[in-house]
Amino acid sequence: MNRIIKYIILDIIKNKLVIAYAVVLGLLCFTAFSLEDNATKGALTVQSIILFVVPLVSIIFSTIYLYNSNEFIELLLGQPIQRRKIWISLFIGLSVSLATAFFISGGIPLLLYAEGNVALMMISIGILITVIFVALACLCAILTRDKAKGIGIAILIWLFFALLFDGLLLFIVFQFGDYPIEKPMVLLTALSPIDLSRIVMQLQMDVSALMGYTGAIFKQFFGNVLGLSITFVLLLLWIIIPFSISLNRFKKKDL
């Protein structure tokens, strides 16, 4: 299993798309801090990059890589290796490679320019977001054999969480604005890993006012140690649940 993981990591690290992703992400992050007059504004720009670019690249690249690895997977299945170990190795290899690319390109600028706690929180969230969307990519790749459909599903998932989910929340706010919906909004936010990540990072930067009228309730719930712990547990569930579903389907799938 360790040999498979090592091979996958080395294969991905040498991939030109991953190298380009790391270079472009690094340039964007350094530019964000260079153009802004204070670290907080730069961190907010980097936050937007983390919430939009990182999940997009993670889910699209991972989905394509898994489809392109069909022959490699079939070769491994012909060996005395458990299916479970093969799928876990692919997941770990993709997660480690993309998380490393993010840490090098996004983590270094954050450590150099942002405040210590803010930098560590944003790096942690960036790595979690990467792994979450790799897990979702595993689910996309296992749902259908058609590569085009799988990539289409991956793009739709990213669009939903990055753009459409916020629109849905706004629609609910406008429709039920006369009712006390702050607490239900907190629960609904747990249904989006990107929104959860945004709230945690903004609270760490103490800019909860940017979250609108629900900012106070979010700060009350997520701003303490218990709230942060629950948030990280929810983000971990966003890794565990999609990957567990994909693992069960892979073990039963006829390749």
N, C-alpha and C positions, 0 to 999 in steps of 0.2 A: 504493500500500500504506500509506504514511504517513497519507494522508487517511482511509482506512478505519479505521485504528487510532485516529486522533484522534476520529473520529465515535463509535466504540464507547466509548471512554473517557469522552467527554462525556455520552453517553447513559446509561452505567452510573452515573457519579458523581451524576447528577440523579435516579437511581432511589430511591424512598422506602425500599425495603427495605435498600439499601446504606447510606443515611443512618441508618436505625434501627439497623442492625448496628454501625456505627461508634459511635453514641451509647451503645448498651447495653454494648458491649465496653469503651468508655472508662470508663463508670460502674463496671463490674465490676472493672476493673483498679485504678482509684483507690480503690474501696472496700476491695479486698483489702489494699492497702498501709496504708490508714487504720486498719483494724480490728486489724491485727497489731502486736505490740510490737517486732518487729525486721524488717529488710529481707529476711532470708533466708526467714522464714515467709511474708511477703507474696509473694516471688518464687515460692515453691512453689505458692501458690494461683493466681497468674497462669499458672504452668506448666500447671496442670490446665485452665485456661480455654483456653490456646493449643492444648492437645492434644485437646480435645473440641469446643469451640465453633467455633474457626477452621476446622478441616477440614469440619465439618458444614455451616456456612454456605457455604463455598467450593464444595463439590461440589453441594449442592442448588441454590443460586442459579445457578451456571454451567450446570448441566444444564437448568434451566427456561429460562434466557436463550437457550440455543442452540436449544431447541425453538421458543421464541417468535420466533426470528429467521429462521425458515424462509423467509418471504416476502422478507425482506431479502437472504438468501443467494441465493435464486432470481433476484432482481433483479440482484445482482452477477454471477451466472453468465451473465446475458444480455449482459454487457459484455465487452470484450476483456481480461479479467483471468484470470490462471492460477488454477486451483482451489487450488493450493498456497498462493498468496499470500492468498487469501480465508480459508482455515482458520488459517493462521499469524497473520493479522491479528486474527481472533476470539480466538485463544488469548492473544496478547500484550495485547489490549485488556482482556480479563477479568482476566488476571494482574496487570497494572499497576494497574487500578482497585481490585481487592480487596486487593492488597498495600499500596497507598497508604492505603486505609481502615484496615487493620490497623496500619500504622506510625503513623498519626495517633492512633488510639484506644488502641492497646496499647503502641506504642513510646515515646510521650511519658511516660506514667507510669513505665515501666521506666527511662528515662534520668534521671528526676527522683529516684526512690527507691532503685533497685537499684545495686549496685556496678558500676563501669564495664565490666569484662570480662563479668560476668553479664548485664548489660543488652544489650550488643552481641551476645552469643551467642544470647540469647533472641529478640531482634529478628530476627536472621539466620535462626534456626530457624522463627520464625513466618512469615516471608516465604516460606521454602522450602516449608513445609507448605501454605501458601496455593496456591502455584504447582503443587505436586504434585497437590493435589486438584482444581485446575482442569484439569490434564492428564487425570486420571481421569474428570472430568466430560465432557471431549471424547470420551473412549472410550465412556462410557455413552450419550451422545447419538447416536453414530454406529452403535452396535450394533443399534438397533431404531428403527423409525419411530414406534412407539407411545409417546406421551409418558408415559403412566402406567407402562409397563414400564421406560422409561428412568429415570424418577425412582425407581422401586422398586429398580432395580439400583444406583443411586447410594446409596440409603439402606442397602442391604445391604452395600455396600463399606465405608461408614463404620462400620456396626455391627461388621463383621468386624475391622477394624483397631483400632477404639476399645475394643471390649469382648471379642469372641469370641477374638481372637488370644491375648490374655493367658491366657484360660481354657484354650486349647489348650496353651500352654506349661506351665501348671501341671499339666495332665493328664500331659504327657510327663515332667515332673519327678517326679511321684508314681509313675508306672509304671516309670521307669528310675532311681530315686533311688539304687539300690545300685551304679550304674555311674558312671564319671567322665564326666559329660555336660556339664561346664562349657564346653568348647570348641565342641561341637556347638550348645550353646545360643546362643553368640555368633553362629554362622552362621545359626541360625534367626531370630535377632533382625533380621538384615538383610532378612528377608522382610516386615517391617512398617515403613513410614516413621514411624509414630507412636512405636513402641518405640525406634527408632534416635534419634529426636529427644529422647525422654524421657531416655535414657541420657546423651546429650551434655550436656543442660541440667543434669541432676543431678550429673554429674561436675564441671561448671564451678562449681556451687554447693558442691562438696565434701560432698555428702550421699549418696555411693554406698552407705552402709550401709542406706539405704531400699530398695535393690534386692535385699535378701535375700542368700542364701548365694553367689550368683553375682556379687555386687558386686565382689569382689576381682579375678576374672578379667576382668570388664568394665573395671575401672579400669586393669588391666595392659595391656589391648589398646587401649581407646579413650582412655586418659588421656594418651598422648603425642602428639607432633605428627603422626607417621605414622598413628596410629589415628584422630585427628580428620580428617586428610586423606582417609583411606579412607572414613570415615563420610560426609563431604560428597560424595565421589564417588558413593557408593551412593545418597544422597538425590537427586543430580543425575540418576542413572540412573532413579530413580522418576519423574522428569519426562520424560526423553527417550524411554523405552521406550513408556509408554502413549500419549504424544502422537504418536510416530512411527507406531504402529499405527493410531491414529485418522486420521492424515493420509493414510496409504496407502489406507485404506478410503474416505475422503472423495473422493480423486482418482478412484476406480473406481466410486463409488456413483452409481446412476441416480436423480437427483432429479426 
